[in-house]
Amino acid sequence: MLTKASITQSIVEVHLRIDQAVARSKRDPSTIRLLAVSKNQPVSSLEEAYQTGQRAFAENRVQEWLEKAPSLPNDCEWHLVGSLQTNKVKYLDQNVALIHSLDRLSLLETLNAQGERHNRIWRTLVQVNIAGDPAKAGLKPEEAPDFLDSVGDYPYVRVEGFMTIGALGVGTEETKGFFRELRGLRDTLKSRKWPGVDLRELSMGMSQDFELAIEEGATLIRVGRRIFGERG
Ligand SMILES: *Cc1c(COP(=O)(O)O)cnc(C)c1O
């Protein structure tokens, strides 16, 4: 956990590195958003990030999010990353901006049922296991088209893109290759007109590889430790 001053400084540094990666890749900076992954961090750390101007936060456990969110001002935007158990869906409300981990039909069904009950449409990303890591969740890339075929049957769920987690302990080129593959999948499938699907977002890149992800087309980067320090 970092002190207040160092959280502010870390955010400034991350923005600098984002700007440099944006310049290298000649992208429009407005197409990239930084999500501060605040899991396992105390409310005081989120407040410090908020003071610095950070508004978009990502949590990975519903319970923790429910406990922390009410302490932050209500113009915060909350993203859910990490595997989402179907029995937690009933706790979700309109304060969830985007769910990054839609990875199975049962979750699609449960979200849809909850959405219908509360007359609310969920915005989601389909998680893809590009690296083929058996320890990670996510569809295989080749399963994505069939999955997107089903989305139209669930009108209370929209898919706005893909999310992936890079692999640990691999080199720069391999990491870039994974990100490029996710973008390629998106580009290939973007022209298909599935109801409820608009593949505009690519959520990829974390503390160790967000610059590579920007160079490969990320629109949402999820940075935790580089902002907040090691998790408690
Ligand atoms: C924890 C987590 C992150 C942030 O990881 P850092 O290495 O702390 O930047 C990003 N995405 C997901 C899905 C996570 O679980």
The ligand as an SDF file (V2000), in Angstrom:
LIG
                    3D

 15 15  0  0  0  0  0  0  0  0999 V2000
   -5.8390   -7.4660  -10.3820 C   0  0  0  0  0  0  0  0  0  0  0  0
   -6.2630   -7.2990  -11.7670 C   0  0  0  0  0  0  0  0  0  0  0  0
   -5.7370   -6.2830  -12.5690 C   0  0  0  0  0  0  0  0  0  0  0  0
   -4.6650   -5.3150  -12.1030 C   0  0  0  0  0  0  0  0  0  0  0  0
   -3.4480   -5.9830  -11.9820 O   0  0  0  0  0  0  0  0  0  0  0  0
   -2.1140   -5.1520  -11.6020 P   0  0  0  0  0  0  0  0  0  0  0  0
   -1.0380   -6.0980  -11.9380 O   0  0  0  0  0  0  0  0  0  0  0  0
   -2.2140   -4.8440  -10.1470 O   0  0  0  0  0  0  0  0  0  0  0  0
   -2.1070   -3.9320  -12.4370 O   0  0  0  0  0  0  0  0  0  0  0  0
   -6.2220   -6.1490  -13.8620 C   0  0  0  0  0  0  0  0  0  0  0  0
   -7.1470   -6.9910  -14.3460 N   0  0  0  0  0  0  0  0  0  0  0  0
   -7.6780   -7.9820  -13.6060 C   0  0  0  0  0  0  0  0  0  0  0  0
   -8.6980   -8.8760  -14.2080 C   0  0  0  0  0  0  0  0  0  0  0  0
   -7.2480   -8.1740  -12.3110 C   0  0  0  0  0  0  0  0  0  0  0  0
   -7.7650   -9.1820  -11.5950 O   0  0  0  0  0  0  0  0  0  0  0  0
  1  2  1  0
  2  3  1  0
  2 14  2  0
  3  4  1  0
  3 10  2  0
  4  5  1  0
  5  6  1  0
  6  7  2  0
  6  8  1  0
  6  9  1  0
 10 11  1  0
 11 12  2  0
 12 13  1  0
 12 14  1  0
 14 15  1  0
M  END
$$$$
